[in-house]
């Protein structure tokens, strides 16, 4: 399956002097969620002004550490037996 190159976002029209750039409305977010639900898109990130919306679909993959290998415990050497007494 071929992958599509990401589309570049067109620059927004310059805002009026002194006006803050508009962010996302609830309708905008609902449309993005609908887009993700109705397509095979699994990740979408969109920036508008100072706001950013990131939507991911699917189970997040957790990193699992490999079990640590610990060597088996070693018993301390037994003390040498005392020499027998001369008879």
C-alpha positions as CSV (number, residue, x, y, z in Angstrom):
1,X,0.0,0.0,0.0
2,X,1.4,3.3,-1.0
3,X,1.6,6.1,1.5
4,X,0.5,9.6,0.7
5,X,2.9,12.4,1.5
6,X,1.6,14.7,4.2
7,X,-0.3,17.7,2.9
8,X,1.1,21.0,3.9
9,X,-1.2,23.5,5.5
10,X,-1.8,26.7,3.6
11,X,-0.7,29.7,5.5
12,X,-3.6,31.5,7.1
13,X,-4.7,34.9,5.9
14,X,-3.1,37.6,8.0
15,X,-5.2,38.6,11.0
16,X,-6.3,42.1,11.5
17,X,-3.9,44.3,13.4
18,X,-4.2,43.6,17.1
19,X,-6.5,40.6,16.7
20,X,-5.6,37.3,18.2
21,X,-5.6,34.3,15.8
22,X,-8.7,32.2,16.2
23,X,-8.5,28.7,17.6
24,X,-10.5,25.6,17.2
25,X,-14.2,25.4,17.9
26,X,-16.0,22.4,19.1
27,X,-17.4,21.8,15.6
28,X,-13.8,21.8,14.2
29,X,-12.7,19.2,16.7
30,X,-15.9,17.1,16.0
31,X,-15.1,17.2,12.2
32,X,-11.5,16.1,12.8
33,X,-12.7,13.2,15.0
34,X,-15.3,12.2,12.3
35,X,-12.5,12.3,9.7
36,X,-10.4,9.9,11.8
37,X,-13.4,7.6,12.5
38,X,-14.4,7.3,8.8
39,X,-11.0,6.8,7.3
40,X,-8.0,4.6,7.9
41,X,-6.1,7.6,9.4
42,X,-4.7,6.8,12.8
43,X,-3.0,10.1,13.7
44,X,-3.8,13.7,12.8
45,X,-2.2,16.8,14.2
46,X,-3.5,20.2,13.2
47,X,-2.3,23.7,14.3
48,X,-4.4,26.8,14.1
49,X,-3.0,30.0,15.6
50,X,-1.5,29.2,19.0
51,X,-3.7,26.0,19.5
52,X,-2.9,22.5,18.4
53,X,-5.1,19.5,18.2
54,X,-3.7,15.9,18.1
55,X,-5.9,12.9,17.6
56,X,-4.6,9.4,17.7
57,X,-6.7,6.2,17.1
58,X,-5.7,2.8,18.3
59,X,-3.9,1.3,21.3
60,X,-0.8,3.1,22.4
61,X,2.2,0.8,22.3
62,X,3.9,0.7,25.6
63,X,7.6,0.0,25.9
64,X,8.2,-3.1,27.8
65,X,11.7,-3.6,29.3
66,X,13.3,-7.0,28.8
67,X,13.5,-9.0,32.0
68,X,16.8,-8.5,33.8
69,X,19.0,-11.6,34.0
70,X,20.3,-12.2,37.5
71,X,23.0,-14.9,38.0
72,X,22.1,-17.7,40.5
73,X,23.4,-17.1,44.0
74,X,26.6,-18.8,44.9
75,X,27.1,-20.3,48.4
76,X,30.1,-19.2,50.4
77,X,32.9,-21.9,50.5
78,X,32.9,-24.1,53.6
79,X,35.8,-23.6,56.0
80,X,38.5,-26.2,55.8
81,X,38.1,-29.0,58.4
82,X,40.7,-28.8,61.3
83,X,43.6,-31.2,61.0
84,X,43.1,-34.4,63.2
85,X,45.1,-34.4,66.4
86,X,48.2,-36.6,66.6
87,X,47.6,-39.9,68.3
